[in-house]
Amino acid sequence: MGKPLRQQIRGKGTPAYRAPSHRFFGDINYEPPSKEEREGAIRGQVVEFIDDPARSVLIAKILLEDGRTVYNLAVECIGIGDFIWIGRDSPPKVGCIMPLKTIPDGLPIYNIESLPGDGGKTARTTGACAYVVAHDEETGLVKVRLPSKEVISLSPECRATIGVAAGGGRTEKPFMKAGAKMLAMAARNKYYPIVRGTAMSAYDHPHGGKSLGKPSTVSRHTPPGRKVGHVAAASTGRKKGKAKAVVEGGGPPSKRMR
């Protein structure tokens, strides 16, 4: 009897597969707008940047004029001591949080709400930004072009931050060493490295041993201990087009092509 597969062990929820949430800062979402933000704007000052192991974007700690402290994903070209505004009448400057209806066309935005009050769902990773394309006067909706080039229509009350999320170009720098990659994965408790089944022994994996020795396709009704590889695959490998023979006249194509 062999060992359980990786996907079987993961289902038990052992510490090796759990996220270390006790080390994470927490959720970063827009707070419900206050009366001052709905009717005007409130100024805040960036007092600290927080490096959260749960995400690659820095967190900006903002102290508002009324004494409240809010947190938002940091924006490029901003530093400690800079001022930002939050609310309907905020100036369209980098780092300001505004509803889409007051953001001019063509400006880059990030941390965009999909529904008013959901706290921000779109364009939240390092270097990400979307663009305000147009304001539809008939429907009142705002068209936004996402980083995937898809254009979506959102409610004008959805909020977003002007600018580009900090940390752009993070993936351009190579890790160079296996140890650096290991430390990056350990910070989020990612299962790493992931060993191929063909590199294991036959005792550890159905694909292990000197050679695969059997098809990599398995039935949809295969028991969990053997359900690995191409599950219920209609075809495997590279897709190859079938050549269509153009035949003039009658007779079967096989005879005509000889």
C-alpha positions, 0 to 999 in steps of 0.5 A: 500500500502506497502513501496518500497523495498530496491532494489527499493530505491537503484535505486534512488541513494540516499546518503545512497547508494552512495560511498563517493568518495570525501573521497577516495584517488583515483585510484592507478595504475602504471604510463606509463613507462618513457624512463629510466624505459623502457631502465633501472631502476630508484630508489625511496624511500618510504617516507610515508604510506597513509591509504585510506578508499577506500581500505584495503591495505596501499598506499606507497608514493614513491619519485623517483630520478628524482623528480617525486612522484608515488604511489603504493600498499604497500608491506609487509616487507618494511618501510619508508626510504627503497629504491625500483627500477622501470624498466626493469633492477631492481633487483628482490627484495621486492617492485620493479616494473618490467615487467614479462619477467625479474622476475625470476620463483617462486617469489611472485608478486602482482598488476599484469597488465592484459594488458601492460599499464593498471595499474594493475588489479590482486592480489591487496587485502590485503595479496594477491600474485600470482607466476611466474610459467614459461616463455614460450620460444616459445610464449614469454608469462609468466605463472602466478599462481593466488591466485585461483590456476588458471594459466594464460598466460600474456604478458611479458611486463605486470608489477607487484610488487615483494612481497606480498600485505601488510595487510595479515591476516586482516580478521583473527581478529574478530570485537568482537563488533557490534559497531566496525563493524558499524564503518568499514562499515560507513567508506565506506558508506556501507548499514549496517545492512541489515535486513531480510525480514522475520524480517520486518512487512507485511507493509515493505516487502512481506516476513514480518509478523508472517509467510511467508504465501506464496511461496518464488518463484516469476515469472520473470514478477512480478512487481518491488514491489513484485519481491523479493525472488527466482526469476524464480527459477526452484527449491529451497532448498537442492539438493537431488539425486534421487535414481535409482532402479535396477530391474532385469527382466520385469515388472514395477519397482513399483511392483518389489520393493514391 
